[in-house]
Amino acid sequence: MSKLSGAYYEIDHMNMVATRDQWVNKIHPLVKLVVTVFYIAVVVSLSKYNLSGILLMGAYPIVMFMLGEVSFKDSIRRLRIILPLVCVVGIFNPFFDRQVVFNVGSISVTSGVISMVTLMIKGILTVLASYLLIATTTIEKICYALRQLHIPAVLVTQILLTYRYISVLLKEANTIMQAYLLRAPNQKGVQFKVWGPLVGQLLLRSIDRANAVYESMMLRGYRGEFHYSNMEHCSGKDYLFLVAWIVVLLAIKYLPVFMYFNS
């Protein structure tokens, strides 16, 4: 499988996972979006020395992975490019913050080391929380939740169409690459001199597909905003999910028992 085919498969697989008949998938998208944003805000707001609180914040993604039956191994594989980047944050803290906090045998642990680890964990947790939202909620439901929060329709439409057109672009690019490789079976990669024509073909084919999609949308009644008439209202379990996580996250943030390393 080529990289383009693999990328297209990954997007299609994520859509399939988001539409599964799991308990977490059935939670109202607005509730999941609010909880995710609130979780990220709480994680980011924690002190860079509050290592115990940050570790306890890992309870949310752990529970969501279990309830949603989302593969942690596949998640790490899909986020293998992003996670190392977020771990770079705070990597120089040990060099600037050298105050010794405690000793482990002959090794001195400084506040810079604690802040570095804390910032790395913060980045990992926020990325996992965002991934879990996408893995348990379809893009249509996420856009519906954004509209419920009165996000401008133009912006929401751009998000939805961009996500959808990524699949169209990958499919067209894969078709062009397959046609090229069939005409040059013994060649490794694409020659530099044909990059321009291939990109031009990709642009023209993408425009044609985009026009066809837009015409289909207009024939189905699209007038500037998508309608989400089949979305249900929040139920009791949705409110329970929302309140429970808000209480838990606030308890971790403010109760002194969770602030051992907090300065």
Secondary structure, DSSP 8 states (H G I E B T S, - for coil): --HHHHHHHHHHHHHHHHTS--HHHHS-HHHHHHHHHHHHHHHHHS-TT-HHHHHHHTHHHHHHHHHHT--HHHHHHHTTTHHHHHHTTTTTHHHH---EEEEETTEEEEHHHHHHHHHHHHHHHHHHHHHHHHHHS-HHHHHHHHHHTT--HHHHHHHHHHHHHHHHHHHHHHHHHHHHHHHSTT--S--GGGHHHHHHHHHHHHHHHHHHHHHHHHHTT-SSS---TT-----HHHHHHHHHHHHHHHHHHH-GGG-SS--
